[in-house]
Amino acid sequence: MKYVSTTALAKEREIDSKELFNEFKKKGWLIKKEGIWTLTKEGKIAGGNTKYNPRYGDYVVWPINLDINQKINKSDKINSSTIGKEFSISAQKINTILAELGWIEKSNVGGWNVTKFGSKNGGIELEAQNGSPYVIWDKSILKNRSFLDSINVATGNNYKENNLSSNEKYTDVDEYRQKYSADYRTQDGHRVRSRAEAMIDDYLYRNGIAHAYERRLPGIDEDVLSDFYILKGNVFIEFWGLEENEKYAARKKKKLEIYAREGFSLIELNDKDIQSIDDILPRKLKKYGINIS
């Protein structure tokens, strides 16, 4: 999503910039503090954000496709406490689930920051009176498939393989998993589908890196499973082991397109990497802030 300043948005819409600033002020999206236009809570809900310029400081930006005529209804937005009540779960647990999805992350000053993936799924970051950030959500999160899958797992309501019902079908991207059974047991009890995957899993386990195996990519319509997911850093790992197979190569291409489209952090490994996993994987993990001691 492209964001532009209020002045640039006015130019894009062929509107006088002063008129647009005043329009946003009337709507309650902007207020002036000490001579500087500042984004309000309503402005954030409308889609506004704040960026920093070393020369000019903070300034307000808007989506290039902003609907200026939209009406802001605060009742359409809900916080973690309200979400928790829907599922009889504490707000703290809801935030843990959202963090595991990679939609929010702990703030250095307390509270939670929304991530780019959280914003994509309806999250809006606001600031409490004590200065701590918190996130509110569009009510559509209550029907978000990835979120509901995580809720089901957290509450123990759904322990079926990969959180997919027996009636659901894998997409072409992951159908190969039906052909290769998980016969390799790892040190942490996971069952994986190849010796290479077992070596990856055991490496993560031995080094105390919390991880999941065959986790669905969150926030997308396709039923696509990653090989591994690391909670710290929200990093996915894919092992490409059958690249000489034409159908597998097509599957790899499609998965890489999805990773790129969604902007997910991805570590790729092949057979050669597995032979030197103790040297290769630490370097790849370090790029995402995951250090092996």
C-alpha positions in Angstrom: 0.0 0.0 0.0 1.4 3.4 -1.0 1.1 6.2 1.6 1.4 9.9 0.8 1.4 13.1 2.8 -1.8 15.2 3.1 -0.3 17.7 0.7 0.6 15.0 -1.8 -2.9 13.5 -1.4 -4.5 16.9 -2.1 -2.4 17.2 -5.3 -3.3 13.7 -6.4 -7.0 14.5 -6.0 -6.6 18.0 -7.4 -7.8 19.6 -4.2 -6.4 22.7 -2.5 -4.2 21.4 0.3 -5.6 23.9 2.9 -9.1 22.7 2.1 -8.1 19.1 2.6 -6.4 19.9 5.9 -9.5 21.7 7.1 -11.7 18.9 5.8 -9.7 16.4 7.9 -9.9 18.7 10.9 -13.7 18.9 10.6 -13.9 15.1 10.4 -11.7 14.9 13.5 -8.9 13.1 11.7 -6.4 15.8 12.3 -5.8 18.4 15.1 -3.2 21.1 15.4 -0.8 20.8 18.4 1.7 23.6 18.8 1.3 24.5 15.1 1.8 20.9 13.9 -0.9 18.8 12.3 -1.3 15.6 14.5 -3.2 12.4 13.7 -6.1 11.6 16.0 -7.5 8.2 16.9 -10.3 8.7 14.4 -7.6 9.6 11.8 -5.8 6.3 12.4 -9.0 4.4 12.1 -9.6 6.1 8.8 -6.3 4.8 7.6 -3.8 7.6 8.5 -0.4 6.9 9.8 2.7 8.8 10.9 6.1 8.8 9.3 9.4 10.5 10.3 11.6 12.7 8.2 15.1 13.6 9.7 14.6 17.1 8.4 11.0 17.8 9.1 10.2 15.4 12.0 6.9 13.5 12.2 4.2 14.0 9.6 0.9 12.4 8.7 0.5 10.1 5.7 -2.6 8.5 4.1 -3.3 5.6 1.8 -3.2 6.8 -1.8 -6.6 5.3 -2.2 -8.1 6.8 1.0 -11.9 7.1 1.0 -12.2 10.7 2.1 -16.0 10.4 2.4 -16.0 7.3 4.7 -17.7 7.6 8.1 -15.8 6.4 11.1 -17.7 4.1 13.4 -15.7 3.3 16.5 -18.1 0.5 17.3 -16.8 -1.4 14.3 -13.4 -1.7 16.1 -12.7 -4.0 19.0 -9.8 -4.6 21.3 -8.2 -7.8 22.7 -10.5 -7.8 25.7 -13.6 -7.7 23.5 -12.2 -10.4 21.3 -11.4 -12.5 24.3 -15.0 -12.3 25.5 -16.2 -13.8 22.2 -14.2 -16.9 22.8 -14.1 -16.9 26.7 -10.3 -16.3 26.6 -8.4 -13.6 28.4 -7.1 -10.5 26.6 -3.5 -11.6 27.5 -4.1 -14.9 25.7 -5.6 -13.2 22.7 -2.5 -11.0 22.5 -0.3 -14.1 22.7 -2.2 -15.7 19.8 -1.9 -12.5 17.8 1.8 -12.3 18.5 2.2 -15.9 17.4 0.5 -15.1 14.2 3.0 -12.3 13.7 0.3 -9.6 13.8 1.5 -7.7 16.9 4.8 -7.6 18.8 5.9 -6.4 22.2 6.7 -2.7 22.5 9.9 -1.4 24.1 7.8 0.9 26.3 5.2 -1.7 27.2 2.0 -2.6 25.3 1.9 -3.9 21.8 2.9 -2.6 18.3 1.0 -3.7 15.2 3.1 -5.3 12.5 2.7 -5.0 8.8 0.9 -8.3 8.8 -1.4 -7.1 11.5 -2.2 -3.9 9.6 -3.0 -6.0 6.6 -5.5 -8.0 8.7 -7.3 -5.0 10.1 -5.1 -4.0 13.0 -4.7 -0.3 14.0 -2.2 0.9 16.5 -3.2 3.5 19.0 -1.6 5.1 22.0 -3.0 4.8 25.6 -2.9 7.8 28.0 0.2 6.4 29.6 2.0 6.4 26.3 1.9 2.6 25.7 0.7 1.4 22.3 -2.2 -0.9 21.9 -4.0 -2.4 18.9 -7.6 -2.4 17.9 -9.1 -4.6 15.2 -11.8 -4.6 12.7 -14.7 -6.9 13.6 -13.8 -9.0 10.6 -11.1 -10.6 12.7 -13.8 -12.6 14.4 -14.2 -14.4 11.1 -10.6 -14.5 10.0 -9.7 -18.0 9.1 -6.1 -17.9 10.3 -7.1 -16.3 13.6 -9.9 -18.8 14.2 -7.5 -21.7 13.5 -5.2 -20.3 16.1 -8.0 -19.9 18.6 -9.1 -23.5 18.0 -5.6 -24.7 18.7 -5.2 -22.5 21.8 -8.4 -23.8 23.3 -7.9 -27.4 22.3 -11.0 -27.4 20.1 -9.2 -28.6 17.0 -6.2 -31.0 17.1 -6.7 -32.4 13.6 -3.7 -32.5 11.4 -2.5 -29.0 10.4 -5.8 -27.5 11.7 -7.5 -28.5 8.5 -10.8 -30.5 8.6 -11.0 -33.9 6.9 -13.3 -32.3 4.4 -10.9 -29.7 3.3 -8.5 -30.3 0.4 -4.9 -29.2 0.1 -4.1 -26.8 -2.8 -1.7 -27.9 -5.5 1.0 -26.1 -3.5 0.9 -28.7 -0.7 -0.7 -31.8 -2.1 2.6 -33.6 -2.2 2.5 -33.9 1.6 -0.3 -36.5 1.1 2.1 -38.7 -0.8 5.0 -38.6 1.7 4.1 -39.9 5.2 5.7 -38.4 8.3 7.8 -41.4 9.3 10.8 -39.6 10.9 10.5 -38.9 14.6 12.6 -36.0 15.9 14.1 -35.3 19.3 11.2 -33.1 20.3 8.6 -35.6 19.2 7.6 -34.1 15.9 7.1 -36.5 13.0 8.5 -35.2 9.8 8.8 -36.4 6.2 12.5 -36.6 5.5 15.9 -37.1 7.0 16.7 -33.5 6.1 13.6 -32.1 7.9 14.5 -34.2 10.9 18.0 -32.7 11.0 16.5 -29.1 10.7 14.0 -29.9 13.5 16.6 -31.4 15.8 19.0 -28.5 15.2 16.3 -26.0 16.3 15.3 -28.1 19.3 18.9 -28.6 20.5 19.5 -24.8 20.3 16.3 -24.0 22.2 14.5 -22.3 19.3 10.8 -22.7 19.6 9.3 -23.8 16.3 6.3 -25.3 14.6 6.3 -27.9 11.9 3.9 -27.7 8.9 2.2 -24.5 10.1 -0.3 -22.8 7.8 0.8 -19.5 6.3 -1.3 -17.0 8.2 -3.7 -14.4 6.7 -4.0 -15.9 3.2 -6.8 -17.7 1.4 -4.7 -20.6 0.2 -4.1 -23.7 2.3 -0.3 -23.5 2.2 1.9 -25.2 4.8 5.4 -24.1 5.6 8.0 -26.6 6.5 9.0 -24.8 9.7 7.9 -21.6 11.5 10.0 -19.9 14.2 8.0 -17.7 16.5 10.9 -15.4 17.3 11.2 -13.1 14.3 8.2 -14.7 12.6 10.5 -16.6 10.3 9.6 -19.5 8.0 12.0 -22.2 6.8 11.6 -24.2 3.6 13.7 -27.2 2.7 13.8 -27.8 -1.1 14.7 -31.5 -1.6 13.1 -32.7 -4.8 14.0 -29.9 -7.2 14.8 -32.3 -10.1 11.1 -33.3 -10.0 9.1 -31.1 -12.4 6.0 -31.0 -10.4 7.9 -30.2 -7.2 9.7 -27.4 -9.0 6.4 -25.9 -10.0 5.2 -26.2 -6.4 8.4 -24.5 -5.2 7.9 -21.6 -7.6 4.3 -21.1 -6.5 5.2 -21.2 -2.8 8.0 -18.6 -3.4 5.5 -16.4 -5.1 3.2 -16.5 -2.1 6.1 -15.8 0.3 7.1 -12.8 -1.8 3.6 -11.6 -2.2 2.9 -11.6 1.5 6.3 -10.3 2.5 7.0 -13.2 4.9 10.6 -13.7 6.2 11.9 -16.9 4.6 15.0 -19.1 5.1 15.6 -21.5 2.2 17.7 -24.6 2.6 18.7 -27.3 0.1 20.5 -30.7 0.3 23.9 -29.0 0.2 23.0 -26.7 3.1 21.9 -29.7 5.2 25.4 -31.3 4.9 26.8 -28.2 6.7 23.7 -27.3 8.7 25.8 -26.3 11.8 27.5 -23.6 9.8 24.8 -22.6 7.3 21.6 -22.3 9.5 23.1 -20.1 12.2 24.2 -17.6 9.6 20.8 -17.6 8.0 19.0 -17.3 11.4 21.2 -14.4 12.5 19.9 -12.3 9.6 16.6 -12.3 11.4 17.9 -11.5 14.8 18.0 -15.2 16.0 21.5 -15.8 17.5 22.8 -19.2 18.3 25.0 -19.2 21.5 
